[in-house]
Amino acid sequence: MSRGCYPKSYWWKVWLACVAVFSVSACRDATKEERTPPKAVWREPHIPAGEAGRVLRKAIEAAGGWEAWRALVDVTFVSTLTIFDARGDATSETIFFHKQPLHQGPILRMESIGLREEILFGYDGRVSWMFRGGRWVDDPQEKMFTEFHGISSAISFGLPFVLAEMDGVNLEYVGREATEEQQWEKLRVTYARHLQSPIVWAVLYFDANSGLIDHVYAQVEAPFLQHPIWLGRWREYREVAGIRQERVRSFYPADASGNPVAGLVAEQLIEHLQFNVGLPQSLFKRPLRSSAGSLAKNKGDEFRLSLGQLAGAGVLSATLVARWQN
């Protein structure tokens, strides 16, 4: 029968059906990567010889052990960074939803929560990129703080495990230190330039009894920092997916010996950790500059994925998420 024997409404319905079929197929192909179950990465730890290796091995065991760590593929978490003034009053609070593959070096993606102009930031281990309100950010000054926060968080997450697998990290044992209440063993860490780490060097203080990181002092380079040396205290450890992770990091300006010279300046709260989410690798690829509009326009599925993860982690109520998704 020729096409002319059917009314136009018939061919309109056929066209819609074809569009629906191809759309469903495309959606299935697009989400295939997301639905692929995460696979553990087999990688032996690179433990240095001597005292540095002994301290690192003890720290890894204290934090859950290498077997538990290598079974984890990726992680998402909510990071709240609060800045304080000289009087100790909070002056700003920034919240990001972090997405990070593990065992691949400092690679991450961050999505802002609660900002009028949504920030989307990524770092693929070589270059960083950022969108603000769907607009590609070219100005280094505009993305300076977000880049600092993102890369330093990516390098710091997973300590002490990442010290045994990240290329471009040098470890040196620098002895013991003690007070009347506590004893520590210390490792000095330096990072290769290719990592673009704002942390030039860091001295990690491991509790001599527990083996966990107690505090860190480091030389940090960033144009907006008025002080070059910083002390960070790791607090409130809890166990998630078999590894022990600190929940709070508190930062103070310090002298060359690592002693604080002023009050609390910043505090980072890390919560709602979820491992082995199954994040697609495409999330961490640097997009084309010309894709700024399409990124903002076509974020529906990704936005739903993020909201679903937040609801599953207890950050947002399921009712609120359902309302936003509709």
Secondary structure in CASP SS format (residue, H / E / C, confidence):
PFRMAT SS
TARGET T0000
AUTHOR 0000-0000-0000
METHOD secondary structure of the structure
MODEL  1
M C 1.00
S C 1.00
R H 1.00
G H 1.00
C H 1.00
Y C 1.00
P C 1.00
K H 1.00
S H 1.00
Y H 1.00
W H 1.00
W H 1.00
K H 1.00
V H 1.00
W H 1.00
L H 1.00
A H 1.00
C H 1.00
V H 1.00
A H 1.00
V H 1.00
F H 1.00
S H 1.00
V H 1.00
S H 1.00
A H 1.00
C H 1.00
R H 1.00
D H 1.00
A H 1.00
T H 1.00
K H 1.00
E H 1.00
E H 1.00
R H 1.00
T C 1.00
P C 1.00
P C 1.00
K C 1.00
A C 1.00
V C 1.00
W C 1.00
R C 1.00
E C 1.00
P C 1.00
H C 1.00
I C 1.00
P C 1.00
A C 1.00
G H 1.00
E H 1.00
A H 1.00
G H 1.00
R H 1.00
V H 1.00
L H 1.00
R H 1.00
K H 1.00
A H 1.00
I H 1.00
E H 1.00
A H 1.00
A C 1.00
G C 1.00
G C 1.00
W H 1.00
E H 1.00
A H 1.00
W H 1.00
R H 1.00
A C 1.00
L C 1.00
V C 1.00
D E 1.00
V E 1.00
T E 1.00
F E 1.00
V E 1.00
S E 1.00
T E 1.00
L E 1.00
T E 1.00
I E 1.00
F E 1.00
D C 1.00
A C 1.00
R C 1.00
G C 1.00
D C 1.00
A E 1.00
T E 1.00
S E 1.00
E E 1.00
T E 1.00
I E 1.00
F E 1.00
F E 1.00
H E 1.00
K E 1.00
Q E 1.00
P E 1.00
L C 1.00
H C 1.00
Q C 1.00
G C 1.00
P C 1.00
I C 1.00
L E 1.00
R E 1.00
M E 1.00
E E 1.00
S E 1.00
I C 1.00
G C 1.00
L C 1.00
R C 1.00
E C 1.00
E C 1.00
I E 1.00
L E 1.00
F E 1.00
G E 1.00
Y E 1.00
D C 1.00
G C 1.00
R C 1.00
V C 1.00
S E 1.00
W E 1.00
M E 1.00
F E 1.00
R E 1.00
G C 1.00
G C 1.00
R E 1.00
W E 1.00
V C 1.00
D C 1.00
D C 1.00
P H 1.00
Q H 1.00
E H 1.00
K H 1.00
M H 1.00
F H 1.00
T H 1.00
E H 1.00
F H 1.00
H H 1.00
G H 1.00
I H 1.00
S H 1.00
S H 1.00
A H 1.00
I H 1.00
S H 1.00
F C 1.00
G C 1.00
L C 1.00
P C 1.00
F H 1.00
V H 1.00
L H 1.00
A H 1.00
E C 1.00
M C 1.00
D C 1.00
G C 1.00
V E 1.00
N E 1.00
L E 1.00
E E 1.00
Y E 1.00
V E 1.00
G E 1.00
R E 1.00
E E 1.00
A E 1.00
T C 1.00
E C 1.00
E C 1.00
Q C 1.00
Q E 1.00
W E 1.00
E E 1.00
K E 1.00
L E 1.00
R E 1.00
V E 1.00
T E 1.00
Y E 1.00
A C 1.00
R H 1.00
H H 1.00
L H 1.00
Q C 1.00
S C 1.00
P C 1.00
I E 1.00
V E 1.00
W E 1.00
A E 1.00
V E 1.00
L E 1.00
Y E 1.00
F E 1.00
D E 1.00
A C 1.00
N C 1.00
S C 1.00
G C 1.00
L C 1.00
I E 1.00
D E 1.00
H E 1.00
V E 1.00
Y E 1.00
A E 1.00
Q E 1.00
V E 1.00
E C 1.00
A C 1.00
P C 1.00
F C 1.00
L C 1.00
Q C 1.00
H C 1.00
P C 1.00
I E 1.00
W E 1.00
L E 1.00
G E 1.00
R E 1.00
W E 1.00
R E 1.00
E E 1.00
Y E 1.00
R E 1.00
E E 1.00
V E 1.00
A C 1.00
G C 1.00
I E 1.00
R E 1.00
Q E 1.00
E E 1.00
R E 1.00
V E 1.00
R E 1.00
S E 1.00
F E 1.00
Y E 1.00
P E 1.00
A E 1.00
D C 1.00
A C 1.00
S C 1.00
G C 1.00
N C 1.00
P E 1.00
V C 1.00
A C 1.00
G C 1.00
L C 1.00
V C 1.00
A E 1.00
E E 1.00
Q E 1.00
L E 1.00
I E 1.00
E E 1.00
H E 1.00
L E 1.00
Q E 1.00
F E 1.00
N C 1.00
V C 1.00
G C 1.00
L C 1.00
P C 1.00
Q H 1.00
S H 1.00
L H 1.00
F H 1.00
K C 1.00
R C 1.00
P C 1.00
L C 1.00
R H 1.00
S H 1.00
S H 1.00
A H 1.00
G H 1.00
S H 1.00
L H 1.00
A H 1.00
K H 1.00
N C 1.00
K C 1.00
G H 1.00
D H 1.00
E H 1.00
F H 1.00
R H 1.00
L H 1.00
S H 1.00
L H 1.00
G H 1.00
Q H 1.00
L H 1.00
A H 1.00
G H 1.00
A C 1.00
G C 1.00
V C 1.00
L C 1.00
S C 1.00
A H 1.00
T H 1.00
L H 1.00
V H 1.00
A H 1.00
R H 1.00
W H 1.00
Q H 1.00
N C 1.00
END
